[in-house]
Amino acid sequence: MEQFDQPINRAGTSSVKWDMLKTVFGSEDLLPMWVADMDFKPPQAVLDKLEKRLKLPPYGYTFVPDSTGRAVAGWMERRHGWNVKPGWIMYSNGVVPSISTVIRALTKPGDQVLTLTPVYTPFFQMIELNDRKLASSLLVEEKGRYEINWTDFEEKIKNSSLFLLCSPHNPSGRVWSEDELSRISELCRKHDVTLVSDEIHSDLLYSHAEHIPAAHAAKTQSDHIVTLAAPSKTFNLAGLQASVIIAESEEMREKIQAEQTKQGFFTLNTFGIAAMEAAYEEGEEWLQSLMVYLEGNLKLVREAVQEIQGVTLMEPDSTYLLWLDFRKTGKSDEDVQEALLKKAKLALEPGEKYGEGGEGHVRMNIACSRDLVKEGIKRLKLAFE
Ligand SMILES: Cc1ncc(COP(=O)(O)O)c(C=O)c1O
C-alpha cells in the first residue's frame, strides 16, 4: 500500500494535469484534482516490460502480436467473465479516437447519435465534429443515483442510428446493472441501433460493485454491440495511447477497419503494445491494492463532504472520479469555480462541461496519495465555507 503513498513529482513532465493548470485555469498554484489520470506509478511488471523493450532498439514499425490479443481476451474472461474471441479484437490509439472511428464507420453524416447526459465531454464533440446529430437523454437522480428515463430513452432511440453508452458512467461512477444493460441492448436491437459501449472505467470497481460488459449482458445476440476498452485508466498508461475495439460482428469489424485504413491507422505504438500486454497479464494484484487504496481515499472524502453544508457526494460504484452536487448551497457554478480557484486553490472539473444535468456539480479526482487527498479536502471545505 505504501507504493500509493509515495509522492510523485509530475511537474515538468508535460503532464496535462500538472503542467497545464495555467493554460486551463489561469493559475499555476493550484492543487490539480481534475484530469482523469492517476498520480501513481503503473505496476512494476509494466515498468519492467517497458524497460526491457527500451533496451531493444531500434523502435521501428511494430505489429501487434497475437500474444497481446490473448492477454486482452484473458483479462476479459478473468475479470468480467466475458469470452472474447481474439478475432473480435481491433486496436486503436485511444478510446476517444475509437469513438470517432466507430461513429464514422457505422453511421452516416446527419444520422442521430444518442447519449445519456451528463457525460464525458468528448462524447458530444465526437458526435458533432463528425457531423452527426447529437441527441441526449437526461439521467434522473433517484435516491442519490442516476437512473435512465426509459420513456424518454425509448422515444429518442427510435430515431437514432447509434447509442453511445458510458459504462461505467463518467462522471458519476455508476455501474449499470445486468437488467439495465439487457433492456438497453434489446431496445437498440428492436430499433436497429448500434450500441457502442465505452468501458474504459470498467476495471476500477469498488468492492460492492460488479461490472458486466454490455456485450456479455445482452441476453439475445450481441452482434449489434461494439465495446471500447483500454488498460489506460486502470493502470495509468494514458500517455501510451493503446486501446481496443471489440466487435463480434464481422460486418462491423470490416467497416471499422476500413475506416481505420482510411485514417492511415495501422498499428499501436511499440511501447503501448508492451505495456498493454504486461498490464493485462500481470497487473491484477496491483489493481486489487489500488482499489483498496482508492476506497480509503473515497471514505475520507465521503466523511468530509458530510460536514459541508449543501454539498453531497453521489456514491460511486467505480472509478476515482467523484461527482459532487453543490446545488443546495445556493451558489452558482461561476461562484463555486471562483471560490475553488481563488480562495481554495483547487482545480476541479466544472460540472457544466458534462452537458445538461452537469450544472451545480464539480468532479473531483481522488487518484493521488492520501496526503494530497487530505489537502484537497481541506481546500474543498475552504471553498464552500
Ligand atoms: C469515458 C471515457 N472515455 C474515454 C476517455 C479517454 O480515453 P482515451 O484517453 O483512450 O482517448 C476517458 C478519459 O477520461 C473517459 O472517461
The ligand as an SDF file (V2000), in Angstrom:
LIG
                    3D

 16 16  0  0  0  0  0  0  0  0999 V2000
  -15.4980    7.6060  -20.5670 C   0  0  0  0  0  0  0  0  0  0  0  0
  -14.1440    7.9290  -21.1180 C   0  0  0  0  0  0  0  0  0  0  0  0
  -13.8360    7.5480  -22.3620 N   0  0  0  0  0  0  0  0  0  0  0  0
  -12.6170    7.8160  -22.8900 C   0  0  0  0  0  0  0  0  0  0  0  0
  -11.6540    8.5050  -22.1610 C   0  0  0  0  0  0  0  0  0  0  0  0
  -10.3340    8.8270  -22.7730 C   0  0  0  0  0  0  0  0  0  0  0  0
   -9.8470    7.7650  -23.4760 O   0  0  0  0  0  0  0  0  0  0  0  0
   -8.5050    7.8610  -24.3120 P   0  0  0  0  0  0  0  0  0  0  0  0
   -7.5150    8.6300  -23.4900 O   0  0  0  0  0  0  0  0  0  0  0  0
   -8.1210    6.4410  -24.5140 O   0  0  0  0  0  0  0  0  0  0  0  0
   -8.8410    8.5420  -25.5920 O   0  0  0  0  0  0  0  0  0  0  0  0
  -11.9540    8.9240  -20.8630 C   0  0  0  0  0  0  0  0  0  0  0  0
  -10.9690    9.6990  -20.0980 C   0  0  0  0  0  0  0  0  0  0  0  0
  -11.2440   10.3080  -19.0960 O   0  0  0  0  0  0  0  0  0  0  0  0
  -13.2250    8.6290  -20.3320 C   0  0  0  0  0  0  0  0  0  0  0  0
  -13.5510    8.9920  -19.0910 O   0  0  0  0  0  0  0  0  0  0  0  0
  1  2  1  0
  2  3  1  0
  2 15  2  0
  3  4  2  0
  4  5  1  0
  5  6  1  0
  5 12  2  0
  6  7  1  0
  7  8  1  0
  8  9  2  0
  8 10  1  0
  8 11  1  0
 12 13  1  0
 12 15  1  0
 13 14  2  0
 15 16  1  0
M  END
$$$$
